[in-house]
Amino acid sequence: MNDANRVSDVKRTLGNLFGLDPDEFHLSSGGVTMDEGDQLRDHNLNNGDDILLIPASTAGTI
């Protein structure tokens, strides 16, 4: 995956692949929820790192 991609673009692609509304989930890596305007490189991701898809209803709750 191109690390210059914006989180919003990745969410849109995942939404299309899995039939999900991009507004219904967030992406997270290393325990940090990614902001829509961030580029993937802003999160210092490395090859093999996990990116989690988290339902919007549970993001940020403890």
PDB file of N, CA, C, O and CB in Angstrom:
ATOM      1  N   MET A   1       0.848  -1.165   0.000  1.00  0.00           N
ATOM      2  CA  MET A   1       0.000   0.000   0.000  1.00  0.00           C
ATOM      3  C   MET A   1       0.898   1.233   0.000  1.00  0.00           C
ATOM      4  O   MET A   1       1.917   1.274   0.690  1.00  0.00           O
ATOM      5  CB  MET A   1      -0.968  -0.005   1.220  1.00  0.00           C
ATOM      6  N   ASN A   2       0.521   2.200  -0.754  1.00  0.00           N
ATOM      7  CA  ASN A   2       1.273   3.443  -0.852  1.00  0.00           C
ATOM      8  C   ASN A   2       1.106   4.247   0.436  1.00  0.00           C
ATOM      9  O   ASN A   2      -0.016   4.573   0.825  1.00  0.00           O
ATOM     10  CB  ASN A   2       0.811   4.270  -2.079  1.00  0.00           C
ATOM     11  N   ASP A   3       2.214   4.565   1.096  1.00  0.00           N
ATOM     12  CA  ASP A   3       2.107   5.272   2.378  1.00  0.00           C
ATOM     13  C   ASP A   3       1.739   6.745   2.216  1.00  0.00           C
ATOM     14  O   ASP A   3       1.546   7.447   3.208  1.00  0.00           O
ATOM     15  CB  ASP A   3       3.412   5.161   3.134  1.00  0.00           C
ATOM     16  N   ALA A   4       1.640   7.218   0.972  1.00  0.00           N
ATOM     17  CA  ALA A   4       1.182   8.582   0.720  1.00  0.00           C
ATOM     18  C   ALA A   4      -0.344   8.657   0.654  1.00  0.00           C
ATOM     19  O   ALA A   4      -0.907   9.752   0.619  1.00  0.00           O
ATOM     20  CB  ALA A   4       1.789   9.110  -0.581  1.00  0.00           C
ATOM     21  N   ASN A   5      -1.016   7.506   0.637  1.00  0.00           N
ATOM     22  CA  ASN A   5      -2.479   7.490   0.608  1.00  0.00           C
ATOM     23  C   ASN A   5      -3.041   8.129   1.867  1.00  0.00           C
ATOM     24  O   ASN A   5      -2.497   7.962   2.958  1.00  0.00           O
ATOM     25  CB  ASN A   5      -3.005   6.053   0.461  1.00  0.00           C
ATOM     26  N   ARG A   6      -4.123   8.855   1.704  1.00  0.00           N
ATOM     27  CA  ARG A   6      -4.822   9.440   2.840  1.00  0.00           C
ATOM     28  C   ARG A   6      -5.727   8.389   3.475  1.00  0.00           C
ATOM     29  O   ARG A   6      -6.253   7.510   2.793  1.00  0.00           O
ATOM     30  CB  ARG A   6      -5.642  10.681   2.405  1.00  0.00           C
ATOM     31  N   VAL A   7      -5.895   8.493   4.765  1.00  0.00           N
ATOM     32  CA  VAL A   7      -6.745   7.567   5.507  1.00  0.00           C
ATOM     33  C   VAL A   7      -8.151   7.555   4.904  1.00  0.00           C
ATOM     34  O   VAL A   7      -8.761   6.492   4.786  1.00  0.00           O
ATOM     35  CB  VAL A   7      -6.797   7.953   7.008  1.00  0.00           C
ATOM     36  N   SER A   8      -8.664   8.708   4.528  1.00  0.00           N
ATOM     37  CA  SER A   8     -10.012   8.769   3.949  1.00  0.00           C
ATOM     38  C   SER A   8     -10.098   7.957   2.657  1.00  0.00           C
ATOM     39  O   SER A   8     -11.122   7.323   2.400  1.00  0.00           O
ATOM     40  CB  SER A   8     -10.410  10.229   3.677  1.00  0.00           C
ATOM     41  N   ASP A   9      -9.044   7.963   1.842  1.00  0.00           N
ATOM     42  CA  ASP A   9      -9.037   7.180   0.604  1.00  0.00           C
ATOM     43  C   ASP A   9      -8.994   5.686   0.894  1.00  0.00           C
ATOM     44  O   ASP A   9      -9.666   4.900   0.227  1.00  0.00           O
ATOM     45  CB  ASP A   9      -7.846   7.574  -0.269  1.00  0.00           C
ATOM     46  N   VAL A  10      -8.208   5.299   1.884  1.00  0.00           N
ATOM     47  CA  VAL A  10      -8.128   3.886   2.269  1.00  0.00           C
ATOM     48  C   VAL A  10      -9.483   3.420   2.798  1.00  0.00           C
ATOM     49  O   VAL A  10      -9.940   2.325   2.469  1.00  0.00           O
ATOM     50  CB  VAL A  10      -7.019   3.665   3.338  1.00  0.00           C
ATOM     51  N   LYS A  11     -10.125   4.257   3.623  1.00  0.00           N
ATOM     52  CA  LYS A  11     -11.444   3.903   4.147  1.00  0.00           C
ATOM     53  C   LYS A  11     -12.464   3.735   3.026  1.00  0.00           C
ATOM     54  O   LYS A  11     -13.282   2.815   3.056  1.00  0.00           O
ATOM     55  CB  LYS A  11     -11.925   4.966   5.134  1.00  0.00           C
ATOM     56  N   ARG A  12     -12.414   4.621   2.046  1.00  0.00           N
ATOM     57  CA  ARG A  12     -13.345   4.521   0.921  1.00  0.00           C
ATOM     58  C   ARG A  12     -13.112   3.223   0.149  1.00  0.00           C
ATOM     59  O   ARG A  12     -14.069   2.550  -0.233  1.00  0.00           O
ATOM     60  CB  ARG A  12     -13.193   5.738  -0.019  1.00  0.00           C
ATOM     61  N   THR A  13     -11.842   2.866  -0.082  1.00  0.00           N
ATOM     62  CA  THR A  13     -11.510   1.627  -0.781  1.00  0.00           C
ATOM     63  C   THR A  13     -11.993   0.413   0.010  1.00  0.00           C
ATOM     64  O   THR A  13     -12.608  -0.491  -0.555  1.00  0.00           O
ATOM     65  CB  THR A  13      -9.995   1.535  -1.022  1.00  0.00           C
ATOM     66  N   LEU A  14     -11.720   0.389   1.308  1.00  0.00           N
ATOM     67  CA  LEU A  14     -12.171  -0.728   2.143  1.00  0.00           C
ATOM     68  C   LEU A  14     -13.692  -0.808   2.173  1.00  0.00           C
ATOM     69  O   LEU A  14     -14.265  -1.897   2.140  1.00  0.00           O
ATOM     70  CB  LEU A  14     -11.625  -0.587   3.570  1.00  0.00           C
ATOM     71  N   GLY A  15     -14.335   0.339   2.237  1.00  0.00           N
ATOM     72  CA  GLY A  15     -15.791   0.361   2.218  1.00  0.00           C
ATOM     73  C   GLY A  15     -16.348  -0.258   0.946  1.00  0.00           C
ATOM     74  O   GLY A  15     -17.319  -1.013   0.984  1.00  0.00           O
ATOM     75  N   ASN A  16     -15.725   0.067  -0.178  1.00  0.00           N
ATOM     76  CA  ASN A  16     -16.160  -0.517  -1.454  1.00  0.00           C
ATOM     77  C   ASN A  16     -15.916  -2.020  -1.503  1.00  0.00           C
ATOM     78  O   ASN A  16     -16.752  -2.772  -2.004  1.00  0.00           O
ATOM     79  CB  ASN A  16     -15.439   0.157  -2.618  1.00  0.00           C
ATOM     80  N   LEU A  17     -14.784  -2.454  -0.990  1.00  0.00           N
ATOM     81  CA  LEU A  17     -14.444  -3.885  -1.009  1.00  0.00           C
ATOM     82  C   LEU A  17     -15.384  -4.718  -0.141  1.00  0.00           C
ATOM     83  O   LEU A  17     -15.775  -5.823  -0.518  1.00  0.00           O
ATOM     84  CB  LEU A  17     -13.009  -4.085  -0.541  1.00  0.00           C
ATOM     85  N   PHE A  18     -15.742  -4.180   1.025  1.00  0.00           N
ATOM     86  CA  PHE A  18     -16.505  -4.954   1.994  1.00  0.00           C
ATOM     87  C   PHE A  18     -17.957  -4.501   2.144  1.00  0.00           C
ATOM     88  O   PHE A  18     -18.671  -4.997   3.017  1.00  0.00           O
ATOM     89  CB  PHE A  18     -15.829  -4.885   3.318  1.00  0.00           C
ATOM     90  N   GLY A  19     -18.394  -3.575   1.311  1.00  0.00           N
ATOM     91  CA  GLY A  19     -19.781  -3.113   1.372  1.00  0.00           C
ATOM     92  C   GLY A  19     -20.102  -2.348   2.636  1.00  0.00           C
ATOM     93  O   GLY A  19     -21.198  -2.476   3.182  1.00  0.00           O
ATOM     94  N   LEU A  20     -19.147  -1.547   3.110  1.00  0.00           N
ATOM     95  CA  LEU A  20     -19.333  -0.777   4.339  1.00  0.00           C
ATOM     96  C   LEU A  20     -19.361   0.717   4.036  1.00  0.00           C
ATOM     97  O   LEU A  20     -18.740   1.174   3.076  1.00  0.00           O
ATOM     98  CB  LEU A  20     -18.218  -1.093   5.351  1.00  0.00           C
ATOM     99  N   ASP A  21     -20.071   1.458   4.844  1.00  0.00           N
ATOM    100  CA  ASP A  21     -20.070   2.911   4.754  1.00  0.00           C
ATOM    101  C   ASP A  21     -18.808   3.414   5.463  1.00  0.00           C
ATOM    102  O   ASP A  21     -18.627   3.126   6.646  1.00  0.00           O
ATOM    103  CB  ASP A  21     -21.379   3.530   5.388  1.00  0.00           C
ATOM    104  N   PRO A  22     -17.932   4.157   4.778  1.00  0.00           N
ATOM    105  CA  PRO A  22     -16.699   4.637   5.407  1.00  0.00           C
ATOM    106  C   PRO A  22     -16.927   5.497   6.650  1.00  0.00           C
ATOM    107  O   PRO A  22     -16.034   5.626   7.488  1.00  0.00           O
ATOM    108  CB  PRO A  22     -15.908   5.421   4.411  1.00  0.00           C
ATOM    109  N   ASP A  23     -18.114   6.081   6.771  1.00  0.00           N
ATOM    110  CA  ASP A  23     -18.424   6.869   7.970  1.00  0.00           C
ATOM    111  C   ASP A  23     -18.750   5.995   9.172  1.00  0.00           C
ATOM    112  O   ASP A  23     -18.874   6.494  10.290  1.00  0.00           O
ATOM    113  CB  ASP A  23     -19.585   7.800   7.693  1.00  0.00           C
ATOM    114  N   GLU A  24     -18.890   4.691   8.944  1.00  0.00           N
ATOM    115  CA  GLU A  24     -19.284   3.762  10.000  1.00  0.00           C
ATOM    116  C   GLU A  24     -18.093   3.086  10.685  1.00  0.00           C
ATOM    117  O   GLU A  24     -18.280   2.291  11.606  1.00  0.00           O
ATOM    118  CB  GLU A  24     -20.195   2.709   9.431  1.00  0.00           C
ATOM    119  N   PHE A  25     -16.859   3.403  10.237  1.00  0.00           N
ATOM    120  CA  PHE A  25     -15.693   2.786  10.877  1.00  0.00           C
ATOM    121  C   PHE A  25     -14.498   3.732  10.851  1.00  0.00           C
ATOM    122  O   PHE A  25     -14.454   4.691  10.080  1.00  0.00           O
ATOM    123  CB  PHE A  25     -15.333   1.461  10.183  1.00  0.00           C
ATOM    124  N   HIS A  26     -13.534   3.436  11.712  1.00  0.00           N
ATOM    125  CA  HIS A  26     -12.268   4.163  11.793  1.00  0.00           C
ATOM    126  C   HIS A  26     -11.140   3.178  11.553  1.00  0.00           C
ATOM    127  O   HIS A  26     -11.324   1.967  11.673  1.00  0.00           O
ATOM    128  CB  HIS A  26     -12.104   4.879  13.173  1.00  0.00           C
ATOM    129  N   LEU A  27      -9.959   3.708  11.210  1.00  0.00           N
ATOM    130  CA  LEU A  27      -8.757   2.891  11.095  1.00  0.00           C
ATOM    131  C   LEU A  27      -7.842   3.214  12.258  1.00  0.00           C
ATOM    132  O   LEU A  27      -7.744   4.363  12.689  1.00  0.00           O
ATOM    133  CB  LEU A  27      -8.036   3.127   9.740  1.00  0.00           C
ATOM    134  N   SER A  28      -7.175   2.190  12.760  1.00  0.00           N
ATOM    135  CA  SER A  28      -6.301   2.355  13.909  1.00  0.00           C
ATOM    136  C   SER A  28      -5.058   1.489  13.728  1.00  0.00           C
ATOM    137  O   SER A  28      -5.119   0.396  13.165  1.00  0.00           O
ATOM    138  CB  SER A  28      -7.040   1.992  15.221  1.00  0.00           C
ATOM    139  N   SER A  29      -3.942   1.995  14.212  1.00  0.00           N
ATOM    140  CA  SER A  29      -2.705   1.213  14.233  1.00  0.00           C
ATOM    141  C   SER A  29      -1.906   1.611  15.464  1.00  0.00           C
ATOM    142  O   SER A  29      -1.784   2.795  15.777  1.00  0.00           O
ATOM    143  CB  SER A  29      -1.869   1.432  12.928  1.00  0.00           C
ATOM    144  N   GLY A  30      -1.373   0.638  16.146  1.00  0.00           N
ATOM    145  CA  GLY A  30      -0.575   0.915  17.335  1.00  0.00           C
ATOM    146  C   GLY A  30      -1.366   1.586  18.437  1.00  0.00           C
ATOM    147  O   GLY A  30      -0.803   2.325  19.246  1.00  0.00           O
ATOM    148  N   GLY A  31      -2.677   1.334  18.479  1.00  0.00           N
ATOM    149  CA  GLY A  31      -3.515   1.918  19.519  1.00  0.00           C
ATOM    150  C   GLY A  31      -3.931   3.352  19.244  1.00  0.00           C
ATOM    151  O   GLY A  31      -4.536   3.993  20.103  1.00  0.00           O
ATOM    152  N   VAL A  32      -3.615   3.869  18.052  1.00  0.00           N
ATOM    153  CA  VAL A  32      -3.942   5.244  17.698  1.00  0.00           C
ATOM    154  C   VAL A  32      -4.973   5.250  16.575  1.00  0.00           C
ATOM    155  O   VAL A  32      -4.772   4.619  15.537  1.00  0.00           O
ATOM    156  CB  VAL A  32      -2.671   6.023  17.280  1.00  0.00           C
ATOM    157  N   THR A  33      -6.073   5.962  16.784  1.00  0.00           N
ATOM    158  CA  THR A  33      -7.076   6.116  15.737  1.00  0.00           C
ATOM    159  C   THR A  33      -6.575   7.153  14.745  1.00  0.00           C
ATOM    160  O   THR A  33      -6.167   8.248  15.133  1.00  0.00           O
ATOM    161  CB  THR A  33      -8.459   6.529  16.329  1.00  0.00           C
ATOM    162  N   MET A  34      -6.607   6.807  13.470  1.00  0.00           N
ATOM    163  CA  MET A  34      -6.082   7.678  12.418  1.00  0.00           C
ATOM    164  C   MET A  34      -7.127   8.712  12.014  1.00  0.00           C
ATOM    165  O   MET A  34      -8.306   8.388  11.874  1.00  0.00           O
ATOM    166  CB  MET A  34      -5.648   6.849  11.192  1.00  0.00           C
ATOM    167  N   ASP A  35      -6.696   9.940  11.828  1.00  0.00           N
ATOM    168  CA  ASP A  35      -7.574  11.006  11.361  1.00  0.00           C
ATOM    169  C   ASP A  35      -7.751  10.899   9.850  1.00  0.00           C
ATOM    170  O   ASP A  35      -6.845  10.466   9.138  1.00  0.00           O
ATOM    171  CB  ASP A  35      -7.009  12.393  11.747  1.00  0.00           C
ATOM    172  N   GLU A  36      -8.923  11.297   9.368  1.00  0.00           N
ATOM    173  CA  GLU A  36      -9.282  11.195   7.949  1.00  0.00           C
ATOM    174  C   GLU A  36      -8.253  11.854   7.034  1.00  0.00           C
ATOM    175  O   GLU A  36      -7.935  11.311   5.976  1.00  0.00           O
ATOM    176  CB  GLU A  36     -10.642  11.822   7.715  1.00  0.00           C
ATOM    177  N   GLY A  37      -7.738  12.999   7.420  1.00  0.00           N
ATOM    178  CA  GLY A  37      -6.821  13.756   6.571  1.00  0.00           C
ATOM    179  C   GLY A  37      -5.380  13.299   6.631  1.00  0.00           C
ATOM    180  O   GLY A  37      -4.548  13.771   5.856  1.00  0.00           O
ATOM    181  N   ASP A  38      -5.069  12.378   7.548  1.00  0.00           N
ATOM    182  CA  ASP A  38      -3.697  11.878   7.677  1.00  0.00           C
ATOM    183  C   ASP A  38      -3.307  11.057   6.466  1.00  0.00           C
ATOM    184  O   ASP A  38      -4.150  10.437   5.818  1.00  0.00           O
ATOM    185  CB  ASP A  38      -3.544  11.040   8.947  1.00  0.00           C
ATOM    186  N   GLN A  39      -2.015  11.062   6.169  1.00  0.00           N
ATOM    187  CA  GLN A  39      -1.467  10.093   5.235  1.00  0.00           C
ATOM    188  C   GLN A  39      -1.012   8.905   6.067  1.00  0.00           C
ATOM    189  O   GLN A  39      -0.699   9.050   7.248  1.00  0.00           O
ATOM    190  CB  GLN A  39      -0.286  10.699   4.377  1.00  0.00           C
ATOM    191  N   LEU A  40      -0.976   7.735   5.452  1.00  0.00           N
ATOM    192  CA  LEU A  40      -0.525   6.547   6.184  1.00  0.00           C
ATOM    193  C   LEU A  40       0.871   6.759   6.748  1.00  0.00           C
ATOM    194  O   LEU A  40       1.173   6.278   7.840  1.00  0.00           O
ATOM    195  CB  LEU A  40      -0.541   5.311   5.273  1.00  0.00           C
ATOM    196  N   ARG A  41       1.723   7.469   6.026  1.00  0.00           N
ATOM    197  CA  ARG A  41       3.100   7.688   6.501  1.00  0.00           C
ATOM    198  C   ARG A  41       3.156   8.493   7.796  1.00  0.00           C
ATOM    199  O   ARG A  41       4.152   8.441   8.517  1.00  0.00           O
ATOM    200  CB  ARG A  41       3.909   8.402   5.431  1.00  0.00           C
ATOM    201  N   ASP A  42       2.091   9.236   8.094  1.00  0.00           N
ATOM    202  CA  ASP A  42       2.046  10.011   9.338  1.00  0.00           C
ATOM    203  C   ASP A  42       2.055   9.108  10.571  1.00  0.00           C
ATOM    204  O   ASP A  42       2.300   9.574  11.684  1.00  0.00           O
ATOM    205  CB  ASP A  42       0.805  10.900   9.359  1.00  0.00           C
ATOM    206  N   HIS A  43       1.788   7.814  10.371  1.00  0.00           N
ATOM    207  CA  HIS A  43       1.685   6.868  11.487  1.00  0.00           C
ATOM    208  C   HIS A  43       2.860   5.903  11.545  1.00  0.00           C
ATOM    209  O   HIS A  43       2.808   4.897  12.253  1.00  0.00           O
ATOM    210  CB  HIS A  43       0.394   6.084  11.383  1.00  0.00           C
ATOM    211  N   ASN A  44       3.922   6.208  10.800  1.00  0.00           N
ATOM    212  CA  ASN A  44       5.156   5.409  10.832  1.00  0.00           C
ATOM    213  C   ASN A  44       4.894   3.915  10.685  1.00  0.00           C
ATOM    214  O   ASN A  44       5.460   3.100  11.413  1.00  0.00           O
ATOM    215  CB  ASN A  44       5.902   5.663  12.125  1.00  0.00           C
ATOM    216  N   LEU A  45       4.037   3.571   9.742  1.00  0.00           N
ATOM    217  CA  LEU A  45       3.712   2.165   9.499  1.00  0.00           C
ATOM    218  C   LEU A  45       4.859   1.479   8.761  1.00  0.00           C
ATOM    219  O   LEU A  45       5.525   2.081   7.920  1.00  0.00           O
ATOM    220  CB  LEU A  45       2.400   2.041   8.689  1.00  0.00           C
ATOM    221  N   ASN A  46       5.068   0.237   9.088  1.00  0.00           N
ATOM    222  CA  ASN A  46       6.074  -0.586   8.424  1.00  0.00           C
ATOM    223  C   ASN A  46       5.392  -1.769   7.761  1.00  0.00           C
ATOM    224  O   ASN A  46       4.284  -2.153   8.138  1.00  0.00           O
ATOM    225  CB  ASN A  46       7.155  -1.065   9.426  1.00  0.00           C
ATOM    226  N   ASN A  47       6.053  -2.335   6.787  1.00  0.00           N
ATOM    227  CA  ASN A  47       5.528  -3.515   6.115  1.00  0.00           C
ATOM    228  C   ASN A  47       5.220  -4.592   7.151  1.00  0.00           C
ATOM    229  O   ASN A  47       6.070  -4.933   7.974  1.00  0.00           O
ATOM    230  CB  ASN A  47       6.529  -4.040   5.055  1.00  0.00           C
ATOM    231  N   GLY A  48       4.014  -5.118   7.105  1.00  0.00           N
ATOM    232  CA  GLY A  48       3.605  -6.156   8.047  1.00  0.00           C
ATOM    233  C   GLY A  48       2.855  -5.643   9.263  1.00  0.00           C
ATOM    234  O   GLY A  48       2.298  -6.438  10.021  1.00  0.00           O
ATOM    235  N   ASP A  49       2.827  -4.316   9.468  1.00  0.00           N
ATOM    236  CA  ASP A  49       2.059  -3.757  10.585  1.00  0.00           C
ATOM    237  C   ASP A  49       0.567  -3.974  10.355  1.00  0.00           C
ATOM    238  O   ASP A  49       0.099  -4.004   9.216  1.00  0.00           O
ATOM    239  CB  ASP A  49       2.364  -2.247  10.761  1.00  0.00           C
ATOM    240  N   ASP A  50      -0.161  -4.122  11.436  1.00  0.00           N
ATOM    241  CA  ASP A  50      -1.608  -4.287  11.367  1.00  0.00           C
ATOM    242  C   ASP A  50      -2.298  -2.931  11.365  1.00  0.00           C
ATOM    243  O   ASP A  50      -1.885  -2.006  12.064  1.00  0.00           O
ATOM    244  CB  ASP A  50      -2.112  -5.140  12.537  1.00  0.00           C
ATOM    245  N   ILE A  51      -3.348  -2.833  10.572  1.00  0.00           N
ATOM    246  CA  ILE A  51      -4.257  -1.687  10.608  1.00  0.00           C
ATOM    247  C   ILE A  51      -5.624  -2.265  10.936  1.00  0.00           C
ATOM    248  O   ILE A  51      -6.136  -3.128  10.224  1.00  0.00           O
ATOM    249  CB  ILE A  51      -4.265  -0.867   9.233  1.00  0.00           C
ATOM    250  N   LEU A  52      -6.203  -1.780  12.018  1.00  0.00           N
ATOM    251  CA  LEU A  52      -7.490  -2.292  12.471  1.00  0.00           C
ATOM    252  C   LEU A  52      -8.627  -1.444  11.943  1.00  0.00           C
ATOM    253  O   LEU A  52      -8.509  -0.224  11.828  1.00  0.00           O
ATOM    254  CB  LEU A  52      -7.541  -2.345  13.989  1.00  0.00           C
ATOM    255  N   LEU A  53      -9.719  -2.095  11.625  1.00  0.00           N
ATOM    256  CA  LEU A  53     -10.958  -1.447  11.226  1.00  0.00           C
ATOM    257  C   LEU A  53     -11.873  -1.507  12.446  1.00  0.00           C
ATOM    258  O   LEU A  53     -12.250  -2.592  12.887  1.00  0.00           O
ATOM    259  CB  LEU A  53     -11.614  -2.140   9.950  1.00  0.00           C
ATOM    260  N   ILE A  54     -12.232  -0.341  12.994  1.00  0.00           N
ATOM    261  CA  ILE A  54     -12.992  -0.278  14.238  1.00  0.00           C
ATOM    262  C   ILE A  54     -14.342   0.370  13.973  1.00  0.00           C
ATOM    263  O   ILE A  54     -14.390   1.458  13.399  1.00  0.00           O
ATOM    264  CB  ILE A  54     -12.215   0.504  15.325  1.00  0.00           C
ATOM    265  N   PRO A  55     -15.445  -0.265  14.376  1.00  0.00           N
ATOM    266  CA  PRO A  55     -16.750   0.371  14.206  1.00  0.00           C
ATOM    267  C   PRO A  55     -16.790   1.735  14.888  1.00  0.00           C
ATOM    268  O   PRO A  55     -16.284   1.889  16.000  1.00  0.00           O
ATOM    269  CB  PRO A  55     -17.858  -0.529  14.762  1.00  0.00           C
ATOM    270  N   ALA A  56     -17.379   2.710  14.237  1.00  0.00           N
ATOM    271  CA  ALA A  56     -17.449   4.059  14.780  1.00  0.00           C
ATOM    272  C   ALA A  56     -18.143   4.114  16.128  1.00  0.00           C
ATOM    273  O   ALA A  56     -17.847   4.982  16.949  1.00  0.00           O
ATOM    274  CB  ALA A  56     -18.157   4.960  13.816  1.00  0.00           C
ATOM    275  N   SER A  57     -19.062   3.191  16.358  1.00  0.00           N
ATOM    276  CA  SER A  57     -19.811   3.194  17.618  1.00  0.00           C
ATOM    277  C   SER A  57     -18.953   2.821  18.824  1.00  0.00           C
ATOM    278  O   SER A  57     -19.331   3.109  19.960  1.00  0.00           O
ATOM    279  CB  SER A  57     -20.975   2.241  17.521  1.00  0.00           C
ATOM    280  N   THR A  58     -17.792   2.180  18.593  1.00  0.00           N
ATOM    281  CA  THR A  58     -16.938   1.776  19.713  1.00  0.00           C
ATOM    282  C   THR A  58     -15.610   2.520  19.769  1.00  0.00           C
ATOM    283  O   THR A  58     -14.892   2.403  20.762  1.00  0.00           O
ATOM    284  CB  THR A  58     -16.672   0.305  19.637  1.00  0.00           C
ATOM    285  N   ALA A  59     -15.267   3.271  18.749  1.00  0.00           N
ATOM    286  CA  ALA A  59     -13.987   3.979  18.732  1.00  0.00           C
ATOM    287  C   ALA A  59     -13.955   5.021  19.837  1.00  0.00           C
ATOM    288  O   ALA A  59     -14.898   5.794  20.010  1.00  0.00           O
ATOM    289  CB  ALA A  59     -13.742   4.642  17.361  1.00  0.00           C
ATOM    290  N   GLY A  60     -12.870   5.031  20.572  1.00  0.00           N
ATOM    291  CA  GLY A  60     -12.686   6.002  21.624  1.00  0.00           C
ATOM    292  C   GLY A  60     -13.368   5.673  22.936  1.00  0.00           C
ATOM    293  O   GLY A  60     -13.325   6.476  23.868  1.00  0.00           O
ATOM    294  N   THR A  61     -14.002   4.502  23.032  1.00  0.00           N
ATOM    295  CA  THR A  61     -14.639   4.112  24.287  1.00  0.00           C
ATOM    296  C   THR A  61     -13.725   3.183  25.055  1.00  0.00           C
ATOM    297  O   THR A  61     -12.880   2.505  24.471  1.00  0.00           O
ATOM    298  CB  THR A  61     -16.000   3.439  24.033  1.00  0.00           C
ATOM    299  N   ILE A  62     -13.891   3.154  26.332  1.00  0.00           N
ATOM    300  CA  ILE A  62     -13.055   2.281  27.167  1.00  0.00           C
ATOM    301  C   ILE A  62     -13.907   1.157  27.713  1.00  0.00           C
ATOM    302  O   ILE A  62     -13.406   0.302  28.444  1.00  0.00           O
ATOM    303  CB  ILE A  62     -12.390   3.074  28.327  1.00  0.00           C
TER     304      ILE A  62
END
